[in-house]
Amino acid sequence: MFREKHAPNASTDAMHGQVLPLRMAGLWAAWTEDGDIDEAVWDAGSVYALDGESLQVLLDDVDMTRTACRLPPPDVDLVRALALAWSEAALSRYVRLTCTDPLTGLATAQHLQTQVVGLVHTRTSDAWALVVVEVASKMSLLGAAPVPPVMLELINLSDVADLMARELSADVTAARLTSRRCAALVPQAEASGLATRMDRRIGNRAGENRIWIERLPDEPAQAAALIDELSR
């Protein structure tokens, strides 16, 4: 009865001869087995958005499923709930794609810059600081094949990103600035402690690793320039 959206014809609904999208299975169950319709609607809207499907595709599949269930067209409240679930998940997906560095899982430099400039605009920048970590740049050999320096830097930076993530709370932003450098935006009172802990973890791995603290400027243009400079 259910199939993947782009799969060839599979088994069909015995009553209506329709092949339903697999992602509608939750809604089908809610409508036919008196399940939690609110949860099913939210799950369906979220899944379609996270899969990159349009709202139109979602609504078309809902119509198809309701028809198979012998139900009337969806009412306004159901469509609104679907649209809200889809839009929130779509926004989350967009933020993840545009604000997250795919190599390290850290935020992008642009996202960090936006946050820093925002703190300056709200005149709260003096309560925050950047803890900057720069990893060693060295050649390495894997068997007989040399690893290009930039690749080794990214590998090292990914390790540092993992270590930094363990030291930070979920609401703190850490960003990749270059292939060798990342930074965490933390409360000023916590900056020294984080820098010390990171130094204990990576400071002695190689003599070229560096860790330092940057205070945030008072002007938005200077704050943006600071991130630009650190990203070179």
Salt bridges, closest charged atoms under 4 A:
ASP13 OD2 - HIS16 ND1 3.60
ASP51 OD2 - ARG23 NH1 2.92
GLU53 OE2 - ARG23 NH2 3.06
ASP61 OD2 - LYS5 NZ 3.81
ASP77 OD1 - ARG80 NH1 3.00
ASP101 OD1 - ARG176 NH1 3.03
GLU134 OE1 - ARG180 NH2 3.85
GLU134 OE2 - ARG181 NH2 2.30
GLU134 OE1 - ARG210 NH1 3.23
GLU167 OE1 - ARG197 NE 2.61
GLU167 OE2 - ARG201 NE 2.79
GLU229 OE1 - ARG232 NH1 2.52
